[in-house]
Amino acid sequence: MIKQSVFLFLACVLVFSCKKDKPETITPSVIISNSSGVVYITNEGNFQFGNAAISLYDKDSKNIIEDYYKQVNQVPLGDVCQSMVYFNNKFYIVVNNSSKVMVVNAATFKIETTISGFNSPRYFIPVSNSKAYVSDLYDNRLAIVNLSTNIISGYIPAVAGTEQMKMVYGKVFVSSLFTDKIYVINSMTDLLTDSIALAYSPNSICEDKNGMLWIMCSGDSLKQKPSALVQLNPIDNQVIKSLYFNGNHAPWRMCMNKQNDTLYFLDRHVWQMSIGDTTLPTTPFINGNGKLFYALNVDASNGEIYVSDAIDYLQHGSIYRYTASGDLTDQFKAGIIPGGFCFR
């Protein structure tokens, strides 16, 4: 949502004159009953237009359903679909500008309930079978959600701009977009126990095969704050190393392969890096020239890489599917501003 806000005025002027290139649609039962694996694509939609959607892609047949949620539930999803998590046979779908989390039955994709009361929710992380945390862009606290009642049961004070989270050793590490800090929360007591100085604007967190954390910090060129990739020991909360980017960079959307030994991230292109490397990569893994790469994730079942192209933030975005070696195997249209992938 942050990256698309600068385009809102342009959207208001042009949205009605743009022809939308819509993907082919088929009935949901064709994909669900015959597929060995599907990909859910969260499409943000245009800010304040209420056209967020979830596309359903079948990896076997390569068929695509454009707005799966609306087809099943007969109502639109809402305004800005930020993220989606599978947990205990349910999907938790965070709809940012609608200030809600939708709880959806994973088997039928029918809405079960709505968790409300958020300001600008971003990411959802379960920390036990009965409790989850939700980060928030403009609230100076994280919400604690009771998963039995599906209501907000409390809050954890934090600086506004909390983003992706990762739980390791009973600790939840919370990235913070508007600071140079990552926060540490005790998941048993819900207490903030530490804040660790990194580089500016931590946005994504991964855990490698050795149990170490990697935090991508996008920096801020206007504030002359460099971006960096930081490795952190989650046991003692000490920084192991910081690899700084030279020049104007804004890396984000970091993810990891199934073996948890290779990092991928976006910075105009797709970059690949081994956790054993001591320097940042200098050659793109997948070239993004002529595209506006916006979302990235790796399918743990086969190592395939999915990348979205937001194009102009107005028309339906494109999805590129690559092998683990970086060979393109499919390309198709999804919804407007495809911003994330959830694999099942």
LUMBASE-971448 format. One record per residue (C-alpha): residue number from 0; residue in three letters; x, y, z. Coordinates in steps of 0.25 Angstrom, whole numbers. Each point is the difference from the previous one (the first is absolute). Layout:
BEGIN
REC   seq   type    east   north      up
REC   NUM    ala       X       Y       Z
...
This chain:
BEGIN
REC   seq   type    east   north      up
REC     0    met       0       0       0
REC     1    ile      11      10       3
REC     2    lys       7      -2     -14
REC     3    gln     -13       2      -7
REC     4    ser      -5      12       8
REC     5    val       8      10      -9
REC     6    phe      -8      -5     -12
REC     7    leu     -14       3       6
REC     8    phe      -2      13      -7
REC     9    leu       4      -6     -13
REC    10    ala      -9     -12       2
REC    11    cys     -12      10       2
REC    12    val       3       7     -13
REC    13    leu       3     -13      -8
REC    14    val      -8     -12       6
REC    15    phe     -12       2      -9
REC    16    ser       7       1     -13
REC    17    cys       9     -12       2
REC    18    lys      -4     -13      -6
REC    19    lys       2     -11      10
REC    20    asp       6     -13      -6
REC    21    lys      -7     -11       8
REC    22    pro       5     -14       2
REC    23    glu      -9     -12      -5
REC    24    thr      -9      -5      11
REC    25    ile      -6     -13       3
REC    26    thr      -9      -6      10
REC    27    pro       7      -3      14
REC    28    ser      -3     -14       1
REC    29    val       8      -3     -13
REC    30    ile      13       4       7
REC    31    ile      -3      -5      15
REC    32    ser      -5     -14      -4
REC    33    asn      11      -3     -10
REC    34    ser      13       7       5
REC    35    ser      12      -5       7
REC    36    gly       3      14       5
REC    37    val      -5      14      -1
REC    38    val       6      14       2
REC    39    tyr      -9      11       6
REC    40    ile       4      14      -5
REC    41    thr      -4      12       9
REC    42    asn      -3      12      -9
REC    43    glu       0      13       7
REC    44    gly      -9       8      -9
REC    45    asn       0      15      -1
REC    46    phe       1       7      13
REC    47    gln     -14       5       4
REC    48    phe      -7      -7     -12
REC    49    gly      -4     -12       7
REC    50    asn       5     -10     -11
REC    51    ala       9      -9       8
REC    52    ala      -1     -14      -5
REC    53    ile       6     -14       2
REC    54    ser       4      -8     -13
REC    55    leu       1     -15       0
REC    56    tyr      10      -6      -9
REC    57    asp       1     -15      -3
REC    58    lys      15      -5      -1
REC    59    asp      -4     -12      -8
REC    60    ser     -10       5     -11
REC    61    lys       5      15       1
REC    62    asn     -14       4       1
REC    63    ile      -3      13       8
REC    64    ile     -13       5       7
REC    65    glu       1      15       1
REC    66    asp      -8       4      12
REC    67    tyr      -2     -13       8
REC    68    tyr      -5       6      13
REC    69    lys     -11       7      -7
REC    70    gln      -4     -12      -8
REC    71    val      -2      -8      12
REC    72    asn      -6      10      10
REC    73    gln      -7       9     -10
REC    74    val       5      13       6
REC    75    pro      13       8      -2
REC    76    leu      12      -3       9
REC    77    gly       2      15       4
REC    78    asp      11      11      -2
REC    79    val      15      -4      -1
REC    80    cys       2     -15       2
REC    81    gln      14       1       8
REC    82    ser       3     -15       3
REC    83    met      -5     -14       2
REC    84    val       4     -11      10
REC    85    tyr      -5     -14       1
REC    86    phe      -1      -6      14
REC    87    asn      -8     -11       6
REC    88    asn      -9      -3     -12
REC    89    lys      -3      15      -2
REC    90    phe       5      12      -8
REC    91    tyr       2      13       7
REC    92    ile      -1      11     -10
REC    93    val       5      14       4
REC    94    val      -8      11      -7
REC    95    asn       8      12       3
REC    96    asn      -9      13      -3
REC    97    ser     -12      -8       4
REC    98    ser       6      -1      14
REC    99    lys      -4     -15       1
REC   100    val       5     -14       0
REC   101    met      -9     -10      -8
REC   102    val       0     -14       6
REC   103    val      -3     -10     -12
REC   104    asn      -2     -15       0
REC   105    ala      11      -6      -7
REC   106    ala      -8     -11      -6
REC   107    thr     -11       8      -6
REC   108    phe       6      14       0
REC   109    lys     -13       5       7
REC   110    ile       1      11      10
REC   111    glu      -2      -4      14
REC   112    thr       1      13       8
REC   113    thr       7      13      -1
REC   114    ile      10       5      11
REC   115    ser      -1      16       1
REC   116    gly       5      11       8
REC   117    phe      13       2      -7
REC   118    asn       6      13      -5
REC   119    ser       8      -4     -12
REC   120    pro       3     -15       1
REC   121    arg      12      -5      -8
REC   122    tyr       4     -15       5
REC   123    phe      -6     -11       8
REC   124    ile       9     -10       8
REC   125    pro      -6     -11       8
REC   126    val       9      -2      13
REC   127    ser      -8     -11       6
REC   128    asn     -13      -8      -3
REC   129    ser      -8      10       7
REC   130    lys       7      13      -3
REC   131    ala       6       9     -11
REC   132    tyr       6      14      -2
REC   133    val      -3      10     -11
REC   134    ser       9      11      -4
REC   135    asp      -5      13      -3
REC   136    leu       5      11     -10
REC   137    tyr      -5      12       8
REC   138    asp      -3      -5      14
REC   139    asn      10       1      11
REC   140    arg      -3     -14       5
REC   141    leu      -2     -14      -5
REC   142    ala     -13      -7       2
REC   143    ile      -1     -13       7
REC   144    val     -11      -8      -6
REC   145    asn      -8     -11       8
REC   146    leu      -1     -11     -11
REC   147    ser     -11      -7       8
REC   148    thr      -9      12       0
REC   149    asn       6       7     -12
REC   150    ile       0      14       8
REC   151    ile      12       9       4
REC   152    ser       3      -4      14
REC   153    gly      11      10       2
REC   154    tyr      11       9      -5
REC   155    ile      16       0       1
REC   156    pro       5      14      -1
REC   157    ala      10       3     -11
REC   158    val       4      11     -10
REC   159    ala     -10       2     -12
REC   160    gly       4      -7     -12
REC   161    thr       2     -15       4
REC   162    glu       1      -9     -12
REC   163    gln       4     -15      -1
REC   164    met       2      -9      12
REC   165    lys       8     -13       3
REC   166    met      -1      -9      12
REC   167    val      12      -7       5
REC   168    tyr       3      -6      13
REC   169    gly     -13       5       6
REC   170    lys       4      14      -4
REC   171    val      -7       8     -11
REC   172    phe       9      10      -8
REC   173    val      -8      11      -6
REC   174    ser       5       9     -11
REC   175    ser      -2      15       1
REC   176    leu      -1       8     -13
REC   177    phe       2      14       5
REC   178    thr      12      -3      10
REC   179    asp      13      -7      -1
REC   180    lys      -5     -10      11
REC   181    ile      -5     -14       1
REC   182    tyr      -9      -3      12
REC   183    val       0     -13       8
REC   184    ile     -12      -5       7
REC   185    asn      -2     -11      10
REC   186    ser     -11      -8      -6
REC   187    met      -4      -6      13
REC   188    thr      -1      13       8
REC   189    asp      -3       9     -12
REC   190    leu      10      10       6
REC   191    leu      10       8      -9
REC   192    thr      14      -5       5
REC   193    asp      10       7      -9
REC   194    ser       2       9     -12
REC   195    ile      12      -3      -9
REC   196    ala       7      11      -8
REC   197    leu       2      -4     -15
REC   198    ala      -1       8     -12
REC   199    tyr     -11       9      -4
REC   200    ser     -14      -5      -4
REC   201    pro       0     -15       3
REC   202    asn     -11      -7      -8
REC   203    ser       2     -15      -1
REC   204    ile       6     -11       8
REC   205    cys       4     -14      -3
REC   206    glu       6     -12       8
REC   207    asp      11      -8      -6
REC   208    lys       4     -15       2
REC   209    asn       9       4      11
REC   210    gly     -11       7       8
REC   211    met       6      14      -3
REC   212    leu      -9      11      -4
REC   213    trp       2       9     -12
REC   214    ile      -7      14      -1
REC   215    met      -1       8     -12
REC   216    cys       1      15       2
REC   217    ser      -5       9     -12
REC   218    gly       7      13       5
REC   219    asp      -5      14      -4
REC   220    ser       8       7     -11
REC   221    leu      -7      13       3
REC   222    lys       5      -1      15
REC   223    gln      13      -5      -5
REC   224    lys      -2     -12       8
REC   225    pro       7     -12      -7
REC   226    ser      -7     -14      -2
REC   227    ala       6     -12       5
REC   228    leu      -2     -15       2
REC   229    val       3      -4      15
REC   230    gln       2     -14       6
REC   231    leu      -4      -1      14
REC   232    asn       1     -11      11
REC   233    pro     -14      -1       6
REC   234    ile       6      -7      13
REC   235    asp       8      12       5
REC   236    asn      -6      10      -9
REC   237    gln      13       4      -5
REC   238    val       3       5     -15
REC   239    ile      10     -10      -7
REC   240    lys       2       9     -12
REC   241    ser      -5      11      -8
REC   242    leu       1       1     -15
REC   243    tyr      -2      14      -5
REC   244    phe      -5       3     -14
REC   245    asn       8      11      -8
REC   246    gly      -9      11      -7
REC   247    asn     -14       1      -1
REC   248    his      -7     -13       3
REC   249    ala     -13      -4       7
REC   250    pro       1     -15       2
REC   251    trp     -13      -7       5
REC   252    arg      -9     -13      -1
REC   253    met      11      -9       5
REC   254    cys      -3     -15       0
REC   255    met       8     -13       1
REC   256    asn       0     -13      -7
REC   257    lys      -5     -14       6
REC   258    gln      14      -3       5
REC   259    asn       1      13       7
REC   260    asp      14       3      -6
REC   261    thr      -3       9     -11
REC   262    leu      -6      14       1
REC   263    tyr      -8       7     -11
REC   264    phe      -4      15       0
REC   265    leu      -5      11      -9
REC   266    asp       7      13      -4
REC   267    arg      -5       3     -14
REC   268    his       5     -14      -3
REC   269    val      -1     -14       7
REC   270    trp      13      -2       8
REC   271    gln       5     -14       5
REC   272    met      10      -1      11
REC   273    ser       6     -12       8
REC   274    ile       0       1      15
REC   275    gly      15      -3       0
REC   276    asp       3      12      -9
REC   277    thr       8      11       6
REC   278    thr      -4      11     -10
REC   279    leu     -13       4      -7
REC   280    pro      -2      -5     -14
REC   281    thr       3       8     -11
REC   282    thr      -7      -7     -12
REC   283    pro     -15      -1       0
REC   284    phe      -6     -14       1
REC   285    ile     -12       4      -8
REC   286    asn       1      13      -8
REC   287    gly     -11      10       2
REC   288    asn       3      10     -11
REC   289    gly     -13       5      -6
REC   290    lys      -8      -6      11
REC   291    leu      -5       5      14
REC   292    phe       3     -11       9
REC   293    tyr      -9       1      12
REC   294    ala      -2     -14       7
REC   295    leu       9     -12       2
REC   296    asn      -1     -13       6
REC   297    val       6     -15      -1
REC   298    asp      -9     -12       0
REC   299    ala       6      -9      10
REC   300    ser      -5     -13      -7
REC   301    asn       8       1     -12
REC   302    gly       9      13       1
REC   303    glu      -7       7     -10
REC   304    ile       0      16       0
REC   305    tyr     -12       8      -2
REC   306    val       2      15      -3
REC   307    ser     -11      11      -3
REC   308    asp       1      12      -9
REC   309    ala     -10      11       5
REC   310    ile       2       7     -14
REC   311    asp      -6      13       2
REC   312    tyr      -8      -2      13
REC   313    leu     -13       1      -8
REC   314    gln      -2     -11      -9
REC   315    his       1     -15       4
REC   316    gly      14      -4       3
REC   317    ser       8     -12      -6
REC   318    ile       5     -12       8
REC   319    tyr      13      -7      -5
REC   320    arg       3     -14       5
REC   321    tyr      15      -5      -1
REC   322    thr       7     -13       4
REC   323    ala      10       0      11
REC   324    ser      10       2     -11
REC   325    gly      -6      13      -5
REC   326    asp      -7      -5     -12
REC   327    leu     -13       6      -4
REC   328    thr     -11     -11      -1
REC   329    asp     -13       8       0
REC   330    gln      -5      14       0
REC   331    phe     -15       5       3
REC   332    lys      -8      11       4
REC   333    ala      -6       1      15
REC   334    gly      -7      12       6
REC   335    ile       4      14       2
REC   336    ile      13       2       8
REC   337    pro       3     -15       3
REC   338    gly       8       2      13
REC   339    gly       1     -14       6
REC   340    phe       0     -15      -2
REC   341    cys      -5     -11       9
REC   342    phe       3     -15      -4
REC   343    arg      -9     -12       3
